[in-house]
């Protein structure tokens, strides 16, 4: 069942989303060669607590950290470790926060130093796919419109769109209904309405394969073909006239 947030609840989500977007950007700026995922994770937890929030991912279904740090072939759910980032790495930073009882969720993938033209294109296409997916969010539209728009944009580039992982509702919990495929499922999914809060998150692979596998640590979700991956995410609310991005003020609403 899809959940409608009240104006007062959306105001809290807006406040928390703005803070979380600022924390995400601080972490992205700190992602340099020699930095480790564990250092980023410690920074994330510190910033969240200083802001009056709680790390949403820590201990969620047993996940051990505040931050998902997914490097290169790892799409999402990467457990932070002590391995220093190297020039050429793609580092996915996925962060969630509970703030005043409500949850927001956002992600960015950062290139470390010179990553090459192919990887640059992968990041650019994934980031643009997120914006295109968000533009499909409006009252009266359908959840399936989001995936259709994303696939239409990404497909000509030959990148793989991950199918086993989706966006999702968010707000009262880390994950809520509906599931939001990043591809054309061939079905008309739920209709959107004002007050519906969504986490939209395209995930694509350089190799063109959409299949993924779970690493030996039972958390890291990796591209089956072990190619580079990208992941971007925003928390968005459906408004009376369209949508509002809660985790970033920079994208046109």
C-alpha positions as CSV (number, residue, x, y, z in Angstrom):
1,X,0.0,0.0,0.0
2,X,1.4,3.4,-0.9
3,X,1.7,5.9,1.9
4,X,0.8,9.6,1.8
5,X,2.9,12.0,3.9
6,X,1.2,15.1,5.4
7,X,2.5,18.6,4.8
8,X,4.0,18.6,8.3
9,X,5.8,15.3,7.7
10,X,7.1,16.5,4.3
11,X,8.5,19.6,6.1
12,X,10.5,17.3,8.3
13,X,11.6,15.2,5.3
14,X,12.6,18.4,3.5
15,X,14.7,19.5,6.5
16,X,16.4,16.1,6.9
17,X,16.9,15.8,3.1
18,X,18.7,19.1,2.9
19,X,21.0,18.1,5.7
20,X,21.6,14.6,4.2
21,X,22.4,16.2,0.8
22,X,25.0,18.4,2.4
23,X,26.5,15.4,4.1
24,X,26.6,13.4,0.9
25,X,28.4,16.3,-0.9
26,X,30.9,16.6,2.0
27,X,31.7,12.9,1.7
28,X,32.0,13.1,-2.1
29,X,34.4,16.0,-1.8
30,X,36.5,13.9,0.7
31,X,36.8,10.9,-1.6
32,X,40.4,11.1,-2.8
33,X,43.2,8.6,-3.5
34,X,44.5,7.2,-0.2
35,X,41.2,7.6,1.6
36,X,39.5,4.4,2.8
37,X,35.9,3.4,2.9
38,X,36.1,3.0,6.7
39,X,37.4,6.6,7.0
40,X,34.5,7.8,4.9
41,X,32.1,5.8,7.0
42,X,33.4,7.3,10.3
43,X,33.0,10.8,8.8
44,X,29.5,10.0,7.7
45,X,28.4,8.8,11.1
46,X,30.0,11.8,12.8
47,X,28.3,14.3,10.5
48,X,24.9,12.6,10.8
49,X,25.0,12.6,14.6
50,X,26.2,16.2,14.8
51,X,23.2,17.1,12.7
52,X,20.8,15.5,15.2
53,X,20.1,12.4,13.0
54,X,20.7,8.7,13.2
55,X,22.4,6.5,10.5
56,X,19.5,4.7,8.8
57,X,21.6,1.9,7.4
58,X,23.6,0.9,10.5
59,X,22.3,-2.5,11.8
60,X,19.5,-2.4,9.2
61,X,19.0,-6.1,8.4
62,X,22.5,-6.6,10.0
63,X,24.4,-4.1,7.8
64,X,27.4,-3.1,10.0
65,X,28.1,0.5,8.9
66,X,26.5,3.9,8.6
67,X,27.5,4.2,4.9
68,X,27.5,1.9,1.9
69,X,30.8,2.3,0.0
70,X,30.6,0.5,-3.3
71,X,33.9,0.5,-5.4
72,X,34.2,-0.2,-9.1
73,X,32.3,-3.4,-9.9
74,X,30.2,-3.2,-6.7
75,X,26.9,-1.7,-7.6
76,X,25.4,-1.1,-4.1
77,X,25.6,-2.3,-0.4
78,X,29.4,-2.3,-0.3
79,X,30.8,-2.7,3.2
80,X,33.4,-0.1,3.9
81,X,36.9,-1.5,4.4
82,X,40.6,-0.5,4.9
83,X,41.6,-0.6,1.3
84,X,42.7,2.8,0.1
85,X,41.0,4.3,-2.9
86,X,43.3,4.5,-6.0
87,X,43.3,6.8,-9.0
88,X,40.8,5.4,-11.5
89,X,38.4,4.0,-8.9
90,X,34.7,4.7,-9.1
91,X,33.4,5.0,-5.5
92,X,29.6,4.8,-4.8
93,X,28.5,6.6,-1.7
94,X,25.0,5.6,-0.5
95,X,23.7,7.2,2.7
96,X,20.5,7.2,4.6
97,X,19.4,9.2,7.7
98,X,16.6,9.1,10.2
99,X,15.8,12.6,11.3
100,X,13.0,13.5,13.7
101,X,11.5,10.1,13.0
102,X,11.6,10.3,9.2
103,X,14.0,8.8,6.6
104,X,15.7,10.2,3.5
105,X,18.1,8.4,1.2
106,X,20.6,9.6,-1.4
107,X,23.7,8.4,-3.3
108,X,26.4,9.6,-5.6
109,X,29.3,7.9,-7.5
110,X,32.6,9.7,-7.5
111,X,35.6,9.2,-9.8
112,X,39.0,9.2,-8.1
113,X,41.4,11.3,-10.1
114,X,41.7,10.4,-13.9
115,X,39.1,7.7,-14.5
116,X,39.2,7.7,-18.3
117,X,36.6,8.6,-21.0
118,X,34.4,5.5,-20.7
119,X,34.0,5.8,-16.9
120,X,33.4,9.5,-17.2
121,X,30.6,8.7,-19.7
122,X,29.2,6.1,-17.4
123,X,28.9,8.5,-14.5
124,X,27.5,11.3,-16.7
125,X,24.8,9.0,-18.2
126,X,23.8,7.6,-14.8
127,X,23.5,11.1,-13.3
128,X,21.5,12.3,-16.2
129,X,19.3,9.2,-16.0
130,X,18.4,10.1,-12.4
131,X,17.4,13.6,-13.5
132,X,15.3,12.2,-16.4
133,X,13.6,9.7,-14.1
134,X,12.8,12.5,-11.6
135,X,11.2,14.5,-14.4
136,X,8.7,11.7,-14.9
137,X,7.5,12.2,-11.3
138,X,4.1,14.0,-11.2
139,X,0.6,13.5,-9.8
140,X,-1.5,11.3,-12.0
141,X,1.6,9.7,-13.6
142,X,2.6,6.1,-13.0
143,X,5.6,4.6,-11.3
144,X,6.3,2.7,-14.5
145,X,6.8,6.1,-16.3
146,X,10.1,6.5,-14.3
147,X,11.7,3.3,-15.5
148,X,10.5,3.9,-19.1
149,X,12.2,7.3,-19.1
150,X,15.4,6.0,-17.6
151,X,15.7,3.0,-20.1
152,X,14.9,5.2,-23.1
153,X,17.8,7.5,-22.2
154,X,20.3,4.9,-21.1
155,X,19.7,2.2,-23.7
156,X,21.4,3.9,-26.7
157,X,24.7,4.1,-24.8
158,X,24.8,0.3,-24.5
159,X,25.1,0.3,-20.7
160,X,23.4,-2.4,-18.6
161,X,20.5,-1.3,-16.4
162,X,20.4,-3.4,-13.2
163,X,17.1,-5.1,-12.9
164,X,17.4,-7.0,-9.6
165,X,17.6,-3.8,-7.6
166,X,15.1,-0.9,-7.7
167,X,14.2,2.4,-6.3
168,X,11.6,2.4,-3.5
169,X,9.2,4.4,-1.4
170,X,10.8,6.1,1.7
171,X,9.9,8.3,4.6
172,X,8.5,6.4,7.6
173,X,11.0,3.5,7.0
174,X,14.2,3.0,5.0
175,X,12.2,1.0,2.4
176,X,8.5,1.3,1.6
177,X,6.2,0.5,-1.3
178,X,6.3,1.0,-4.2
179,X,9.3,-0.7,-5.9
180,X,10.5,1.5,-8.7
181,X,12.2,-0.4,-11.6
182,X,14.8,1.5,-13.6
183,X,13.7,-0.1,-16.9
184,X,10.5,-0.6,-18.8
185,X,8.8,-3.5,-17.0
186,X,6.0,-3.7,-19.6
187,X,3.4,-3.2,-16.9
188,X,1.5,-0.1,-15.7
189,X,2.6,0.3,-12.1
190,X,1.0,2.3,-9.3
191,X,-0.3,5.8,-9.9
192,X,1.5,8.7,-8.2
193,X,-0.3,11.3,-6.0
194,X,0.7,14.3,-4.0
195,X,2.5,13.4,-0.7
196,X,4.0,10.2,-2.1
197,X,7.8,10.1,-1.3
198,X,10.1,8.1,-3.5
199,X,13.8,7.2,-3.6
200,X,14.8,7.1,-7.3
201,X,18.1,5.4,-8.0
202,X,19.3,4.3,-11.4
203,X,22.1,1.7,-11.3
204,X,24.0,0.9,-14.5
205,X,27.0,-1.1,-15.6
206,X,29.7,-0.3,-18.2
207,X,29.7,-3.9,-19.6
208,X,26.1,-3.8,-20.8
209,X,25.0,-6.8,-18.7
210,X,22.1,-6.2,-16.2
211,X,22.9,-9.2,-14.1
212,X,24.4,-9.0,-10.6
213,X,25.8,-11.3,-8.0
214,X,26.4,-11.2,-4.3
215,X,30.0,-11.2,-3.1
216,X,31.4,-13.6,-0.5
217,X,30.8,-11.1,2.3
218,X,27.0,-11.6,1.6
219,X,26.5,-7.8,1.2
220,X,28.4,-6.3,-1.8
221,X,26.1,-6.5,-4.9
222,X,28.5,-6.7,-7.9
223,X,28.1,-6.6,-11.7
224,X,28.2,-10.2,-12.9
225,X,30.5,-9.2,-15.7
226,X,32.7,-7.4,-13.1
227,X,32.6,-4.2,-15.2
228,X,32.5,-0.7,-13.7
229,X,29.2,0.5,-12.2
230,X,27.5,3.8,-11.3
231,X,24.6,4.6,-8.9
232,X,22.9,8.0,-8.2
233,X,19.9,8.6,-6.0
234,X,17.6,11.3,-4.7
235,X,14.6,11.4,-2.4
236,X,11.7,13.0,-4.2
237,X,8.2,14.0,-3.1
238,X,5.2,14.2,-5.5
239,X,3.6,17.6,-5.3
240,X,0.3,19.1,-6.5
241,X,2.0,20.4,-9.6
242,X,5.0,18.0,-10.2
243,X,7.7,17.0,-7.8
244,X,10.3,18.4,-5.3
245,X,13.8,16.9,-4.8
246,X,14.4,16.7,-1.0
247,X,18.0,15.7,-1.1
248,X,19.4,18.3,-3.5
249,X,18.5,21.9,-4.3
250,X,20.6,22.0,-7.4
251,X,18.4,20.1,-9.8
252,X,15.4,22.0,-11.2
253,X,12.2,21.1,-9.5
